[in-house]
Structure formats: structure tokens, C-alpha cells
Amino acid sequence: EILEKQQQLSKEMKIIDMRGPPAVDTAATTTPTDQPPPLAEELLYNISMLMGAYESKLYSAHQMETSVRRKLENMRADAQALQNRKRELEQRYDKVSKAIAVLDEMKESMSTSTGTSHDMERIQAQLQQLAGTFSAEERASFHFAESILPSLLDPMLHRELVEKWHPLSFTIEDSQRVIQGAIDAILPALSMESLQEQFKAIQSIWAKYILPRVQKSFEDSDWSQDDGSVDQCVSLYELLRNLAIQMTQPLSVSKIKLEDSQHVLPANEVDEESQATSILKSMVHKSLILNTVHPKLLGLMSGWKPKFENSSVMNPLHAMVLPWIPHLDHQGILQPLLQDCRTKLRGCLSSL
């Protein structure tokens, strides 16, 4: 019986109102009449519904197309960047290959060098070729003048400024010739560098070779005897100050902006015209006077006792202190030192 009812219901005609919800609501509230429904009202509803659906699809397609176009532009930009990067890497590879070839030639030249002027000219030409391989910005980025150049010349600089040079055994003229020769040896390789980079190279050589060598000589020198060794040390210190001025005069006249990488200048600003000279002079003063001479004088004075021979003092206190007085130009150093001298002399006189 149930199956028969379902079959009857399935055979009955079903009418679907395609006029939309407004027509259904209106039909529910009005009484049925014999008048036909408004013409094409259900068609307009269906068309509007289809248009809305396709407008949504069109908008989605437009958004997708815009997104794809933007991604395509980004991919093109990335591809261009990768091509530029590839060209840069190829250029760097070529430069590094040339640099390696020059370094191999320099290594061979260094190993066979006998110190003649011809050998030095060949090494200088190779250094110029190495510097010309890179641009000024690239040389500044890897500190060519300040670090790489002194490192490449380290065997020669160490031989001339450490092994062969004995500051207190050489005359002042010979010491000046040695120092000036070492600086002149690297200047041709700095011909393409700015004045600031040239100063950094000179400053590096002073800090790594010249000043440590003189410091060691001062520390090993015996100032307890009045044999002129103190005067020789003072003359050597004055020579270094004069050389510091001479080597930085071209840099000072140019009024370039230099960095105090050694932190030896006071905090107040220094006139740009004398900044290069002030930095190098302050390095010399700090290394030799503050870090070497002053501690050595204090140590000698603490253990000083007069040695008499034929009514004469063989180790006079003034012989090791007075020559340094013009260079101990700091109240925090000079006044305590003179006070110690007075104390030592007073104790010596009271014991007589």
C-alpha cells in the first residue's frame, strides 16, 4: 500500500515556481484569480541570479589574473636579479683568479729576492697590479692598504725593521734611512689609494713594526749608568716625532677626514688640518713615553742608590731624568716624578 502511494505521488505533475521569493510571498497573501502571472517575471529573476553568479566568477578570474600578473613580474625581477648576481660573481671570480695569479708571482719573487732595487721594483709592480685588479670601493671594503698590503710585505718589513735594524746601535741618520726606506717601499703600491687609505697603511706599519721595535730597544737599554744611552734614546724619540710630522704633511695639507682607529687622541675635536699628524705623533708619544719611558723611570728611581767613586756619583739621578723632562709634558706624570726625585735626593743627602 505504501509503495502504491509513492508511485501515485511520483506520477503526479509537480509545478516549480521560478518567479522567485517575492512572487511566492505575493501568491501566499493574495487570493487566486484567473489572471495570468506577469510576463517574464520569473525569467528576469533567473537572469539576474545568473548574472550575479557570473559576475562573481568574472571578479574572481580578474583577481586571479592580477595576482598571476604580479607574480610574473616578481619572477621576472628575480630572474633579472639572479642574472645580475651571476654577472657579479663571474666578475669576482675573474678578479680573484687574477689576484691569485699575482700572489703566486709575488710569492716566487719574495722567495728569490736578494734585497736589490730591481727585486723591490718588481715586487712593487706586482703590488700595483694586485691593487689595480679591484676597485677603490672593494679595496676599502677588505682593508687593502691597512691590513693586506702590510701582510704581503711582512717578510721584507720584518727583515728590514726587526731583524736588521738595531735602533740604539745605528746612528740617527741610519735609523732615519731605514724607516724612510721601509715607508718608501710601499708608497708605489698606494698610488691608486686615497690619502686616507695611504695614512692607514703608514699608521699600520708604525704600529706593527717601528714602535714595537723601538719600545724593545728602550726596555733593554741600561739607563743606570751615565754613558750617554739616555741621550741616545731621547734623540731616537725626537727622530720618530719628526718623521711622523714629515710623513703626514701631505695628508695634513689636504684636510681629509681621518679616523682615530688607535684611540690615541683626546675626546675633543682636533683641527682637520693637523689631524693626521696629531694621530701619528700621539701614537709615538703613547707608545714610547707613556707606556715605556715613564714606567722605566719609575722602576729605576724606586731602586736608585748613589754609587760614589772618588767623591763623584757614578749614576747621577739627573742623567736619566733631565733629558726626558721636555717630553714628559703631562702634569699627571711630571709632578709625581719630580716629587719622587726630591724624595730620593733628600734621603740621599740625609744619609751623608
C-alpha positions as a Markdown table, in Angstrom:
| # | Residue | x | y | z |
|---|---|---|---|---|
| 1 | Glu | 0.0 | 0.0 | 0.0 |
| 2 | Ile | 2.8 | 2.4 | 0.9 |
| 3 | Leu | 4.6 | 1.6 | -2.4 |
| 4 | Glu | 1.4 | 2.3 | -4.3 |
| 5 | Lys | 1.0 | 5.7 | -2.7 |
| 6 | Gln | 4.6 | 6.6 | -3.5 |
| 7 | Gln | 4.1 | 5.6 | -7.2 |
| 8 | Gln | 0.9 | 7.7 | -7.4 |
| 9 | Leu | 2.8 | 10.7 | -5.9 |
| 10 | Ser | 5.6 | 10.3 | -8.3 |
| 11 | Lys | 3.2 | 10.2 | -11.3 |
| 12 | Glu | 1.6 | 13.5 | -10.3 |
| 13 | Met | 2.9 | 16.6 | -12.0 |
| 14 | Lys | 4.9 | 18.9 | -9.9 |
| 15 | Ile | 4.9 | 22.6 | -10.5 |
| 16 | Ile | 8.0 | 24.7 | -9.6 |
| 17 | Asp | 7.6 | 28.5 | -9.2 |
| 18 | Met | 10.5 | 30.1 | -11.0 |
| 19 | Arg | 9.4 | 33.6 | -10.3 |
| 20 | Gly | 11.5 | 33.9 | -7.1 |
| 21 | Pro | 10.7 | 34.6 | -3.4 |
| 22 | Pro | 8.8 | 37.9 | -3.9 |
| 23 | Ala | 6.3 | 36.1 | -6.2 |
| 24 | Val | 5.9 | 33.3 | -3.8 |
| 25 | Asp | 5.2 | 35.7 | -0.9 |
| 26 | Thr | 2.7 | 37.6 | -3.0 |
| 27 | Ala | 0.9 | 34.5 | -4.1 |
| 28 | Ala | 0.6 | 33.4 | -0.5 |
| 29 | Thr | -1.1 | 36.6 | 0.6 |
| 30 | Thr | -3.4 | 37.0 | -2.4 |
| 31 | Thr | -6.4 | 35.1 | -3.5 |
| 32 | Pro | -6.0 | 33.1 | -6.6 |
| 33 | Thr | -7.5 | 34.6 | -9.7 |
| 34 | Asp | -7.9 | 33.6 | -13.3 |
| 35 | Gln | -5.4 | 36.3 | -14.5 |
| 36 | Pro | -2.1 | 35.0 | -15.9 |
| 37 | Pro | 1.1 | 35.9 | -14.0 |
| 38 | Pro | 3.2 | 38.9 | -15.1 |
| 39 | Leu | 5.0 | 38.1 | -18.3 |
| 40 | Ala | 8.7 | 37.0 | -18.0 |
| 41 | Glu | 9.0 | 37.9 | -14.3 |
| 42 | Glu | 10.5 | 34.5 | -13.4 |
| 43 | Leu | 12.8 | 34.9 | -16.4 |
| 44 | Leu | 14.2 | 38.2 | -15.2 |
| 45 | Tyr | 14.8 | 36.7 | -11.7 |
| 46 | Asn | 16.7 | 33.8 | -13.2 |
| 47 | Ile | 18.7 | 36.1 | -15.4 |
| 48 | Ser | 19.6 | 38.3 | -12.5 |
| 49 | Met | 20.6 | 35.3 | -10.5 |
| 50 | Leu | 22.8 | 34.0 | -13.3 |
| 51 | Met | 24.3 | 37.4 | -13.9 |
| 52 | Gly | 25.3 | 37.8 | -10.2 |
| 53 | Ala | 26.9 | 34.3 | -10.3 |
| 54 | Tyr | 28.9 | 35.1 | -13.4 |
| 55 | Glu | 29.9 | 38.5 | -12.2 |
| 56 | Ser | 31.3 | 36.8 | -9.1 |
| 57 | Lys | 33.2 | 34.3 | -11.3 |
| 58 | Leu | 34.4 | 37.2 | -13.5 |
| 59 | Tyr | 35.6 | 39.1 | -10.5 |
| 60 | Ser | 37.4 | 36.0 | -9.2 |
| 61 | Ala | 39.0 | 35.4 | -12.5 |
| 62 | His | 40.2 | 39.1 | -12.6 |
| 63 | Gln | 41.7 | 38.8 | -9.2 |
| 64 | Met | 43.5 | 35.6 | -10.1 |
| 65 | Glu | 44.7 | 37.3 | -13.3 |
| 66 | Thr | 46.0 | 40.3 | -11.4 |
| 67 | Ser | 47.7 | 38.0 | -8.9 |
| 68 | Val | 49.3 | 35.9 | -11.6 |
| 69 | Arg | 50.5 | 39.0 | -13.4 |
| 70 | Arg | 52.0 | 40.4 | -10.2 |
| 71 | Lys | 53.8 | 37.0 | -9.5 |
| 72 | Leu | 55.0 | 37.0 | -13.1 |
| 73 | Glu | 56.5 | 40.5 | -12.7 |
| 74 | Asn | 58.2 | 39.4 | -9.4 |
| 75 | Met | 59.6 | 36.3 | -11.1 |
| 76 | Arg | 60.9 | 38.5 | -13.9 |
| 77 | Ala | 62.5 | 40.8 | -11.4 |
| 78 | Asp | 64.0 | 37.8 | -9.5 |
| 79 | Ala | 65.3 | 36.4 | -12.7 |
| 80 | Gln | 67.0 | 39.7 | -13.6 |
| 81 | Ala | 68.5 | 39.9 | -10.1 |
| 82 | Leu | 69.8 | 36.4 | -10.5 |
| 83 | Gln | 71.4 | 37.3 | -13.8 |
| 84 | Asn | 73.0 | 40.4 | -12.3 |
| 85 | Arg | 74.2 | 38.4 | -9.4 |
| 86 | Lys | 75.6 | 35.8 | -11.8 |
| 87 | Arg | 77.5 | 38.5 | -13.7 |
| 88 | Glu | 78.8 | 39.9 | -10.4 |
| 89 | Leu | 80.0 | 36.5 | -9.3 |
| 90 | Glu | 81.7 | 35.9 | -12.7 |
| 91 | Gln | 83.5 | 39.3 | -12.4 |
| 92 | Arg | 84.5 | 38.5 | -8.8 |
| 93 | Tyr | 85.8 | 35.1 | -10.0 |
| 94 | Asp | 87.8 | 36.7 | -12.7 |
| 95 | Lys | 89.3 | 39.2 | -10.2 |
| 96 | Val | 90.1 | 36.6 | -7.6 |
| 97 | Ser | 91.7 | 34.4 | -10.3 |
| 98 | Lys | 93.9 | 37.4 | -11.4 |
| 99 | Ala | 94.7 | 38.2 | -7.8 |
| 100 | Ile | 95.7 | 34.6 | -7.1 |
| 101 | Ala | 98.0 | 34.6 | -10.1 |
| 102 | Val | 99.6 | 37.9 | -9.0 |
| 103 | Leu | 100.1 | 36.5 | -5.4 |
| 104 | Asp | 101.8 | 33.4 | -6.8 |
| 105 | Glu | 104.2 | 35.6 | -8.8 |
| 106 | Met | 104.8 | 37.7 | -5.6 |
| 107 | Lys | 105.5 | 34.6 | -3.6 |
| 108 | Glu | 108.1 | 33.5 | -6.1 |
| 109 | Ser | 109.6 | 37.0 | -6.2 |
| 110 | Met | 109.7 | 37.1 | -2.4 |
| 111 | Ser | 111.4 | 33.7 | -2.2 |
| 112 | Thr | 114.1 | 34.6 | -4.7 |
| 113 | Ser | 114.5 | 38.3 | -3.7 |
| 114 | Thr | 118.0 | 39.4 | -2.6 |
| 115 | Gly | 117.0 | 42.8 | -1.5 |
| 116 | Thr | 118.3 | 44.6 | -4.6 |
| 117 | Ser | 116.5 | 47.6 | -6.1 |
| 118 | His | 115.5 | 45.6 | -9.1 |
| 119 | Asp | 113.8 | 43.0 | -7.0 |
| 120 | Met | 112.0 | 45.7 | -5.0 |
| 121 | Glu | 110.8 | 47.4 | -8.2 |
| 122 | Arg | 109.4 | 44.0 | -9.4 |
| 123 | Ile | 107.5 | 43.4 | -6.2 |
| 124 | Gln | 106.2 | 47.0 | -6.2 |
| 125 | Ala | 104.9 | 46.5 | -9.8 |
| 126 | Gln | 103.2 | 43.3 | -8.7 |
| 127 | Leu | 101.6 | 45.1 | -5.8 |
| 128 | Gln | 100.3 | 47.8 | -8.2 |
| 129 | Gln | 98.9 | 45.1 | -10.5 |
| 130 | Leu | 97.2 | 43.5 | -7.5 |
| 131 | Ala | 95.7 | 46.8 | -6.4 |
| 132 | Gly | 94.5 | 47.5 | -9.9 |
| 133 | Thr | 92.6 | 44.3 | -10.0 |
| 134 | Phe | 90.0 | 45.6 | -7.6 |
| 135 | Ser | 88.0 | 48.9 | -7.5 |
| 136 | Ala | 88.6 | 51.5 | -4.9 |
| 137 | Glu | 85.4 | 50.5 | -3.0 |
| 138 | Glu | 86.5 | 46.9 | -3.0 |
| 139 | Arg | 89.9 | 47.7 | -1.7 |
| 140 | Ala | 88.5 | 49.8 | 1.1 |
| 141 | Ser | 85.9 | 47.1 | 2.0 |
| 142 | Phe | 88.6 | 44.5 | 2.7 |
| 143 | His | 91.2 | 47.0 | 4.1 |
| 144 | Phe | 93.7 | 46.5 | 1.4 |
| 145 | Ala | 96.0 | 49.4 | 2.4 |
| 146 | Glu | 95.6 | 48.9 | 6.1 |
| 147 | Ser | 95.9 | 45.1 | 6.5 |
| 148 | Ile | 96.5 | 43.2 | 3.3 |
| 149 | Leu | 99.4 | 45.3 | 1.9 |
| 150 | Pro | 101.5 | 45.2 | 5.2 |
| 151 | Ser | 100.8 | 41.5 | 5.5 |
| 152 | Leu | 102.0 | 40.8 | 1.9 |
| 153 | Leu | 105.2 | 42.9 | 2.7 |
| 154 | Asp | 105.6 | 41.3 | 6.1 |
| 155 | Pro | 108.8 | 39.3 | 5.2 |
| 156 | Met | 110.5 | 42.4 | 3.8 |
| 157 | Leu | 109.3 | 44.7 | 6.6 |
| 158 | His | 110.2 | 42.2 | 9.3 |
| 159 | Arg | 113.7 | 41.8 | 7.8 |
| 160 | Glu | 114.4 | 45.5 | 7.5 |
| 161 | Leu | 112.7 | 46.9 | 10.6 |
| 162 | Val | 113.1 | 44.0 | 13.1 |
| 163 | Glu | 116.0 | 41.7 | 12.1 |
| 164 | Lys | 118.5 | 44.1 | 10.6 |
| 165 | Trp | 117.6 | 47.3 | 12.4 |
| 166 | His | 119.0 | 47.8 | 15.9 |
| 167 | Pro | 117.9 | 51.4 | 16.9 |
| 168 | Leu | 120.4 | 52.1 | 19.6 |
| 169 | Ser | 123.3 | 50.6 | 17.6 |
| 170 | Phe | 122.5 | 52.6 | 14.5 |
| 171 | Thr | 123.2 | 56.3 | 14.1 |
| 172 | Ile | 120.3 | 58.6 | 13.9 |
| 173 | Glu | 120.9 | 59.1 | 10.2 |
| 174 | Asp | 121.0 | 55.4 | 9.6 |
| 175 | Ser | 117.8 | 54.8 | 11.6 |
| 176 | Gln | 116.1 | 57.6 | 9.6 |
| 177 | Arg | 117.2 | 56.0 | 6.3 |
| 178 | Val | 115.9 | 52.5 | 7.4 |
| 179 | Ile | 112.5 | 53.9 | 8.4 |
| 180 | Gln | 112.1 | 56.1 | 5.4 |
| 181 | Gly | 113.2 | 53.3 | 3.1 |
| 182 | Ala | 110.6 | 50.9 | 4.5 |
| 183 | Ile | 107.8 | 53.5 | 4.1 |
| 184 | Asp | 109.0 | 54.4 | 0.6 |
| 185 | Ala | 108.9 | 50.7 | -0.4 |
| 186 | Ile | 105.1 | 50.6 | 0.0 |
| 187 | Leu | 104.2 | 54.0 | -1.4 |
| 188 | Pro | 104.2 | 52.9 | -5.1 |
| 189 | Ala | 101.6 | 50.3 | -4.2 |
| 190 | Leu | 99.5 | 53.0 | -2.6 |
| 191 | Ser | 99.5 | 55.3 | -5.7 |
| 192 | Met | 95.8 | 54.4 | -6.5 |
| 193 | Glu | 94.6 | 54.8 | -2.9 |
| 194 | Ser | 93.1 | 57.9 | -1.4 |
| 195 | Leu | 95.1 | 59.9 | 1.1 |
| 196 | Gln | 93.1 | 58.5 | 3.9 |
| 197 | Glu | 94.0 | 54.9 | 2.9 |
| 198 | Gln | 97.6 | 55.9 | 2.5 |
| 199 | Phe | 97.6 | 57.2 | 6.0 |
| 200 | Lys | 96.1 | 54.0 | 7.3 |
| 201 | Ala | 98.9 | 52.0 | 5.7 |
| 202 | Ile | 101.6 | 54.2 | 7.2 |
| 203 | Gln | 99.9 | 54.1 | 10.5 |
| 204 | Ser | 99.7 | 50.3 | 10.4 |
| 205 | Ile | 103.4 | 49.9 | 9.7 |
| 206 | Trp | 104.3 | 52.3 | 12.6 |
| 207 | Ala | 102.0 | 50.4 | 15.0 |
| 208 | Lys | 103.2 | 46.9 | 13.9 |
| 209 | Tyr | 106.9 | 47.3 | 13.2 |
| 210 | Ile | 108.5 | 50.6 | 14.1 |
| 211 | Leu | 107.1 | 51.5 | 17.5 |
| 212 | Pro | 107.4 | 47.9 | 19.0 |
| 213 | Arg | 111.0 | 47.7 | 17.8 |
| 214 | Val | 111.9 | 51.0 | 19.5 |
| 215 | Gln | 110.0 | 50.1 | 22.6 |
| 216 | Lys | 112.0 | 46.9 | 22.9 |
| 217 | Ser | 115.2 | 48.8 | 22.5 |
| 218 | Phe | 114.2 | 51.3 | 25.2 |
| 219 | Glu | 113.3 | 48.5 | 27.6 |
| 220 | Asp | 116.6 | 46.7 | 27.0 |
| 221 | Ser | 118.7 | 49.9 | 27.4 |
| 222 | Asp | 120.6 | 50.4 | 30.6 |
| 223 | Trp | 120.0 | 53.9 | 31.9 |
| 224 | Ser | 121.6 | 53.4 | 35.3 |
| 225 | Gln | 125.0 | 54.5 | 34.0 |
| 226 | Asp | 126.0 | 57.9 | 32.8 |
| 227 | Asp | 127.2 | 56.6 | 29.4 |
| 228 | Gly | 125.0 | 58.5 | 27.0 |
| 229 | Ser | 122.4 | 55.8 | 26.4 |
| 230 | Val | 119.6 | 58.0 | 27.7 |
| 231 | Asp | 120.6 | 60.8 | 25.4 |
| 232 | Gln | 120.6 | 58.4 | 22.5 |
| 233 | Cys | 117.1 | 57.2 | 23.4 |
| 234 | Val | 115.9 | 60.8 | 23.6 |
| 235 | Ser | 117.5 | 61.5 | 20.2 |
| 236 | Leu | 115.7 | 58.5 | 18.7 |
| 237 | Tyr | 112.4 | 59.6 | 20.2 |
| 238 | Glu | 112.8 | 63.0 | 18.7 |
| 239 | Leu | 113.7 | 61.5 | 15.3 |
| 240 | Leu | 110.4 | 59.5 | 15.4 |
| 241 | Arg | 108.4 | 62.6 | 16.2 |
| 242 | Asn | 110.0 | 64.5 | 13.3 |
| 243 | Leu | 109.4 | 61.6 | 10.9 |
| 244 | Ala | 105.8 | 61.4 | 12.0 |
| 245 | Ile | 105.4 | 65.1 | 11.0 |
| 246 | Gln | 107.2 | 64.7 | 7.7 |
| 247 | Met | 105.3 | 61.6 | 6.6 |
| 248 | Thr | 101.9 | 63.1 | 7.4 |
| 249 | Gln | 102.5 | 66.6 | 5.9 |
| 250 | Pro | 100.9 | 65.8 | 2.6 |
| 251 | Leu | 97.9 | 64.3 | 4.4 |
| 252 | Ser | 97.5 | 67.2 | 6.7 |
| 253 | Val | 97.6 | 69.8 | 3.9 |
| 254 | Ser | 94.7 | 68.0 | 2.1 |
| 255 | Lys | 92.4 | 68.4 | 5.2 |
| 256 | Ile | 91.0 | 65.0 | 4.8 |
| 257 | Lys | 88.8 | 63.4 | 7.4 |
| 258 | Leu | 90.8 | 60.7 | 9.3 |
| 259 | Glu | 89.6 | 58.1 | 11.8 |
| 260 | Asp | 91.5 | 57.7 | 15.1 |
| 261 | Ser | 91.5 | 53.9 | 14.9 |
| 262 | Gln | 94.1 | 53.6 | 17.7 |
| 263 | His | 92.1 | 55.8 | 20.1 |
| 264 | Val | 95.1 | 57.9 | 21.0 |
| 265 | Leu | 93.6 | 61.3 | 20.6 |
| 266 | Pro | 91.7 | 63.2 | 23.3 |
| 267 | Ala | 88.0 | 63.3 | 23.1 |
| 268 | Asn | 87.8 | 66.9 | 22.0 |
| 269 | Glu | 87.9 | 67.6 | 18.3 |
| 270 | Val | 91.2 | 68.2 | 16.5 |
| 271 | Asp | 91.7 | 70.6 | 13.7 |
| 272 | Glu | 91.4 | 68.7 | 10.4 |
| 273 | Glu | 94.5 | 70.4 | 9.0 |
| 274 | Ser | 96.7 | 68.7 | 11.7 |
| 275 | Gln | 94.7 | 65.6 | 12.4 |
| 276 | Ala | 96.9 | 63.1 | 10.6 |
| 277 | Thr | 100.0 | 64.5 | 12.2 |
| 278 | Ser | 98.3 | 64.5 | 15.6 |
| 279 | Ile | 97.3 | 60.9 | 15.4 |
| 280 | Leu | 100.8 | 59.7 | 14.4 |
| 281 | Lys | 102.5 | 61.9 | 17.0 |
| 282 | Ser | 100.1 | 60.8 | 19.7 |
| 283 | Met | 100.8 | 57.1 | 18.8 |
| 284 | Val | 104.6 | 57.8 | 19.2 |
| 285 | His | 104.0 | 59.6 | 22.5 |
| 286 | Lys | 101.7 | 57.0 | 23.9 |
| 287 | Ser | 103.9 | 54.0 | 22.9 |
| 288 | Leu | 107.2 | 55.4 | 24.0 |
| 289 | Ile | 106.6 | 58.0 | 26.7 |
| 290 | Leu | 103.5 | 56.8 | 28.5 |
| 291 | Asn | 104.0 | 53.0 | 28.0 |
| 292 | Thr | 107.8 | 52.7 | 28.1 |
| 293 | Val | 109.8 | 55.7 | 29.3 |
| 294 | His | 107.6 | 56.7 | 32.3 |
| 295 | Pro | 107.3 | 53.1 | 33.8 |
| 296 | Lys | 111.0 | 52.6 | 33.2 |
| 297 | Leu | 111.9 | 55.8 | 35.0 |
| 298 | Leu | 109.7 | 54.9 | 37.9 |
| 299 | Gly | 111.3 | 51.5 | 38.2 |
| 300 | Leu | 114.8 | 52.9 | 38.1 |
| 301 | Met | 114.0 | 55.6 | 40.6 |
| 302 | Ser | 112.5 | 53.2 | 43.1 |
| 303 | Gly | 115.7 | 51.2 | 43.3 |
| 304 | Trp | 118.1 | 54.0 | 42.8 |
| 305 | Lys | 121.0 | 54.3 | 45.2 |
| 306 | Pro | 124.0 | 56.6 | 44.6 |
| 307 | Lys | 127.3 | 55.0 | 43.7 |
| 308 | Phe | 130.3 | 57.0 | 44.7 |
| 309 | Glu | 133.8 | 56.9 | 43.2 |
| 310 | Asn | 136.4 | 59.5 | 44.0 |
| 311 | Ser | 133.8 | 61.7 | 45.5 |
| 312 | Ser | 131.7 | 61.6 | 42.3 |
| 313 | Val | 128.3 | 60.0 | 41.8 |
| 314 | Met | 128.7 | 57.4 | 39.0 |
| 315 | Asn | 124.9 | 57.0 | 38.5 |
| 316 | Pro | 123.5 | 60.6 | 38.9 |
| 317 | Leu | 119.8 | 60.8 | 39.1 |
| 318 | His | 119.6 | 63.8 | 36.8 |
| 319 | Ala | 121.4 | 61.9 | 34.0 |
| 320 | Met | 118.4 | 59.6 | 33.4 |
| 321 | Val | 115.6 | 62.1 | 34.3 |
| 322 | Leu | 116.5 | 65.5 | 33.0 |
| 323 | Pro | 116.8 | 64.5 | 29.2 |
| 324 | Trp | 113.2 | 63.3 | 29.3 |
| 325 | Ile | 111.7 | 66.4 | 31.1 |
| 326 | Pro | 110.7 | 68.3 | 27.8 |
| 327 | His | 108.8 | 65.2 | 26.7 |
| 328 | Leu | 107.1 | 64.4 | 30.0 |
| 329 | Asp | 104.6 | 67.2 | 29.3 |
| 330 | His | 101.8 | 65.9 | 31.3 |
| 331 | Gln | 101.1 | 67.1 | 34.9 |
| 332 | Gly | 99.9 | 63.7 | 36.0 |
| 333 | Ile | 103.3 | 62.3 | 35.0 |
| 334 | Leu | 105.8 | 65.1 | 35.6 |
| 335 | Gln | 104.8 | 66.3 | 39.0 |
| 336 | Pro | 104.8 | 62.8 | 40.8 |
| 337 | Leu | 108.1 | 62.0 | 39.0 |
| 338 | Leu | 109.7 | 65.2 | 40.3 |
| 339 | Gln | 108.3 | 64.6 | 43.8 |
| 340 | Asp | 109.9 | 61.1 | 43.7 |
| 341 | Cys | 113.2 | 62.7 | 42.7 |
| 342 | Arg | 113.1 | 65.1 | 45.6 |
| 343 | Thr | 112.3 | 62.3 | 48.0 |
| 344 | Lys | 115.3 | 60.3 | 46.7 |
| 345 | Leu | 117.7 | 63.2 | 46.8 |
| 346 | Arg | 116.5 | 64.2 | 50.3 |
| 347 | Gly | 117.1 | 60.7 | 51.6 |
| 348 | Cys | 120.5 | 60.5 | 49.9 |
| 349 | Leu | 121.6 | 63.9 | 51.4 |
| 350 | Ser | 120.4 | 62.9 | 54.9 |
| 351 | Ser | 122.4 | 59.8 | 54.8 |
| 352 | Leu | 125.7 | 61.6 | 54.1 |
